[in-house]
Each structure stands twice: as C-alpha cells, then as structure tokens.
Amino acid sequence: MSATKGQSQPEPDHHAPPQLETPSLWQVMIAFLKIGVTSFGGASRPMMHRESVEANKWLSERDFIAGFALAQVLPGANPVNLALYVGLRARGVPGAAIAVLGMVLPAFCVILLMGYAYRELIAYPATHFVLAGVAGAGVAATLATGAKMATKLDRNWMTAIIALAVFIAVGVLHISMTPVVIVAIPASLAAAWVTDKGARDGR
C-alpha cells in the first residue's frame, strides 16, 4: 500500500503563469511578415494576439494587454508600437527591430500597389464597396480583440468606472485623447494601487 494513499493530493495551481516560449529571430520575422502582408487596419492587432499569445506563447495574456494599452497612448502608429513591444518582450532589442521591419516593409509595398490600383480603379463604384468592406472588417476585428481581452481583465468596480469614463469622454463627448490620457493614466495607477493594497490587506 502506498504511503500516500488516503492523503489529499495538492490541487493544480490554475493561476500559475503560463510557460512562455522564446522564439528565434527568424520565427519573429516570419510571424510579422505574415501579419504585415495579410492584415488591414485594425486586423493587425488580433493577428498579433493570435501569433504571440495563442499560437506561439511568446507573451502571457497580461503582458499583451499591457503592451496593447501602451501602444494606444504612445505617439506613432498603434500597430507598429505594438509590434515593437511584442518583439522586445519576445527577443529583446533585435526582436523589436525585426518585428517592426516585418510589419512596415510588406505594408509599405502593399500600400504602393494598392495606391496605384486605386488611382486606376477609382472611377468604378465597386472599388468603394471593396474599401468599405475592408474598413468594416478592420473595425470588427478590433472589436473582437477588445471583447476577448476584456474577459481577461481583473473585474472590479474601479476598472469599470475608469473604462466607462474614458468611453464617455472619447466616444460620446468627443474629447481629445491627449487630456483623457493625461487624466486616465494616473487614475488607473491609483486604482491599481488601491486594489492591490486592498487585496494584500485582506489576506
């Protein structure tokens, strides 16, 4: 009879951080070349999430959400900011440079080709329907990514209040992003500190 029979076994820790993979620079290049060639508009962000979190496990969900938030508030193109962040977390400075190159180079070539095609086909009504469809797909992909990441966030009333306030300020009142960010960042940091302090005190 085993000595451990009858003893309770430790339960698996479902909150343990996931085991992350370290990609090669070649893998980073291939992933971001694929994203740069096939993504349009907001579709690049869900594709980066799938490549870096779901498929290859280079980043945790929490790390990606942090990078996504930083990419929104920093100057520059949001997808390029996010590519830089993912590459930096996955493989350091070389990974960041390769990720940005993989995003920008194919997009530059595609924009040149599509610009020429648009100039030649602008007179046809079907051209505008195609562009409207691409824009709609980009918006839908962004909303899907936002909804998916929202399910991963910590649920507390402070987070909900800040998110609602930012939505009303930007989406309803059309206030410029700059003052909203200036107010929202310290408010978010204060809320995170209060929530974390409350969790520690409650232990």
C-alpha positions as CSV (number, residue, x, y, z in Angstrom):
1,M,0.0,0.0,0.0
2,S,1.4,3.4,-0.9
3,A,2.3,5.7,1.9
4,T,0.5,8.5,0.3
5,K,-2.8,6.6,0.0
6,G,-5.6,8.4,1.7
7,Q,-3.7,11.7,1.8
8,S,-5.1,14.6,-0.2
9,Q,-3.2,15.5,-3.3
10,P,-2.3,19.2,-3.9
11,E,-4.6,20.8,-6.4
12,P,-3.1,22.2,-9.5
13,D,-2.5,26.0,-9.5
14,H,-4.7,27.3,-12.2
15,H,-3.4,30.9,-11.6
16,A,0.2,29.9,-12.2
17,P,1.9,31.9,-15.0
18,P,1.9,30.1,-18.4
19,Q,5.2,28.6,-19.6
20,L,6.4,31.0,-22.3
21,E,8.4,30.1,-25.4
22,T,11.5,32.0,-26.6
23,P,11.3,32.3,-30.4
24,S,14.2,32.6,-32.8
25,L,14.7,35.9,-34.6
26,W,13.7,34.0,-37.8
27,Q,10.4,33.0,-36.2
28,V,9.7,36.6,-35.2
29,M,10.5,37.8,-38.7
30,I,8.2,35.2,-40.4
31,A,5.3,35.9,-38.0
32,F,5.4,39.7,-38.5
33,L,5.9,39.4,-42.3
34,K,2.8,37.3,-42.4
35,I,0.9,39.9,-40.3
36,G,2.2,42.8,-42.4
37,V,1.1,41.2,-45.6
38,T,-2.3,39.9,-44.6
39,S,-3.7,42.4,-42.1
40,F,-5.6,45.5,-42.9
41,G,-6.5,48.3,-40.5
42,G,-7.3,47.1,-37.0
43,A,-6.9,43.4,-38.1
44,S,-3.2,43.6,-37.3
45,R,-3.8,43.7,-33.6
46,P,-5.9,40.5,-33.4
47,M,-3.4,38.7,-35.6
48,M,-0.5,39.8,-33.3
49,H,-2.5,38.5,-30.3
50,R,-3.0,35.2,-32.0
51,E,0.6,34.8,-33.1
52,S,2.2,36.0,-29.8
53,V,-0.2,34.7,-27.2
54,E,-2.4,31.9,-28.5
55,A,-0.3,30.1,-31.2
56,N,3.3,30.6,-30.1
57,K,3.0,31.6,-26.4
58,W,5.7,34.3,-26.6
59,L,3.7,36.5,-24.2
60,S,1.2,36.0,-21.5
61,E,-2.3,37.4,-21.8
62,R,-1.5,40.1,-19.2
63,D,1.7,41.1,-20.9
64,F,-0.1,41.5,-24.2
65,I,-2.8,43.6,-22.6
66,A,-0.2,45.9,-21.1
67,G,1.5,46.3,-24.5
68,F,-1.8,46.9,-26.2
69,A,-2.6,49.7,-23.7
70,L,0.9,51.3,-24.1
71,A,0.6,51.1,-27.9
72,Q,-2.6,53.1,-27.7
73,V,-1.3,56.0,-25.7
74,L,2.3,56.3,-27.1
75,P,2.9,58.5,-30.2
76,G,3.1,56.8,-33.6
77,A,1.1,54.1,-35.4
78,N,-0.5,51.8,-32.9
79,P,0.2,48.5,-34.8
80,V,3.9,49.4,-35.1
81,N,4.1,50.3,-31.4
82,L,2.5,47.0,-30.5
83,A,4.9,45.1,-32.9
84,L,7.9,46.8,-31.2
85,Y,6.6,45.8,-27.8
86,V,5.9,42.2,-28.7
87,G,9.3,41.8,-30.4
88,L,11.0,43.5,-27.5
89,R,9.4,41.1,-24.9
90,A,10.0,38.1,-27.1
91,R,13.6,38.6,-28.2
92,G,14.9,41.9,-26.8
93,V,16.1,44.8,-29.0
94,P,16.9,42.6,-32.1
95,G,13.4,41.1,-31.8
96,A,11.9,44.6,-31.6
97,A,13.8,45.8,-34.7
98,I,12.9,42.7,-36.7
99,A,9.2,42.8,-35.7
100,V,8.9,46.5,-36.8
101,L,10.7,45.7,-40.1
102,G,8.4,42.7,-40.7
103,M,5.3,44.9,-40.1
104,V,6.4,48.0,-42.0
105,L,8.2,46.6,-45.1
106,P,5.3,44.5,-46.5
107,A,2.8,47.2,-45.6
108,F,4.8,49.8,-47.5
109,C,4.9,47.6,-50.6
110,V,1.1,46.8,-50.4
111,I,0.3,50.4,-49.9
112,L,2.2,51.3,-53.1
113,L,0.5,48.7,-55.1
114,M,-3.0,49.5,-53.7
115,G,-2.4,53.2,-54.3
116,Y,-1.6,52.6,-57.9
117,A,-4.7,50.2,-58.2
118,Y,-6.9,52.8,-56.5
119,R,-5.8,55.5,-58.9
120,E,-6.7,53.3,-61.8
121,L,-10.0,51.9,-60.5
122,I,-11.4,54.9,-58.6
123,A,-14.0,55.6,-61.3
124,Y,-15.6,52.2,-60.7
125,P,-18.3,52.0,-57.9
126,A,-17.2,48.5,-56.9
127,T,-13.9,49.9,-55.7
128,H,-15.6,52.0,-53.0
129,F,-17.7,48.9,-51.9
130,V,-14.5,46.9,-51.6
131,L,-12.8,49.5,-49.5
132,A,-15.9,49.9,-47.3
133,G,-15.8,46.1,-46.7
134,V,-12.1,46.1,-45.8
135,A,-12.7,49.0,-43.3
136,G,-15.7,47.2,-41.8
137,A,-13.6,44.0,-41.4
138,G,-10.9,46.0,-39.6
139,V,-13.4,47.5,-37.2
140,A,-14.9,44.1,-36.5
141,A,-11.5,42.6,-35.8
142,T,-10.6,45.4,-33.4
143,L,-13.9,45.0,-31.5
144,A,-13.5,41.2,-31.3
145,T,-10.0,41.6,-29.9
146,G,-11.2,44.2,-27.4
147,A,-14.0,42.0,-26.2
148,K,-11.7,39.0,-25.9
149,M,-9.1,40.9,-23.8
150,A,-11.9,42.5,-21.7
151,T,-12.8,39.0,-20.4
152,K,-9.2,38.6,-19.2
153,L,-9.0,41.8,-17.2
154,D,-9.4,41.9,-13.4
155,R,-13.1,42.5,-12.6
156,N,-13.5,45.3,-10.0
157,W,-15.6,48.5,-9.8
158,M,-12.7,50.9,-10.2
159,T,-11.7,49.4,-13.6
160,A,-15.3,49.5,-14.8
161,I,-15.7,53.2,-13.7
162,I,-12.4,54.3,-15.5
163,A,-13.3,52.3,-18.6
164,L,-16.8,53.8,-18.7
165,A,-15.5,57.4,-18.1
166,V,-12.9,57.1,-20.9
167,F,-15.6,55.7,-23.3
168,I,-18.0,58.6,-22.5
169,A,-15.2,61.2,-22.8
170,V,-13.9,60.0,-26.1
171,G,-16.8,58.2,-27.7
172,V,-19.7,60.3,-26.6
173,L,-18.3,63.8,-25.8
174,H,-15.5,63.6,-28.4
175,I,-12.9,65.0,-26.1
176,S,-9.3,64.9,-27.5
177,M,-7.3,61.8,-26.5
178,T,-4.5,63.9,-25.0
179,P,-6.3,65.3,-21.9
180,V,-8.1,62.0,-21.5
181,V,-4.9,60.1,-21.4
182,I,-3.3,62.6,-19.0
183,V,-6.1,62.1,-16.6
184,A,-6.8,58.4,-17.1
185,I,-3.2,57.2,-16.6
186,P,-2.7,58.5,-13.1
187,A,-6.3,57.5,-12.2
188,S,-5.6,53.9,-13.4
189,L,-2.3,53.7,-11.5
190,A,-4.1,55.0,-8.3
191,A,-6.9,52.5,-8.8
192,A,-4.4,49.6,-9.3
193,W,-2.5,50.6,-6.2
194,V,-5.7,50.8,-4.1
195,T,-7.0,47.5,-5.4
196,D,-3.6,45.8,-4.8
197,K,-3.3,47.2,-1.3
198,G,-6.8,46.1,-0.5
199,A,-6.0,42.6,-1.7
200,R,-2.9,42.4,0.4
201,D,-4.6,43.8,3.5
202,G,-7.4,41.2,3.0
203,R,-5.0,38.3,3.2
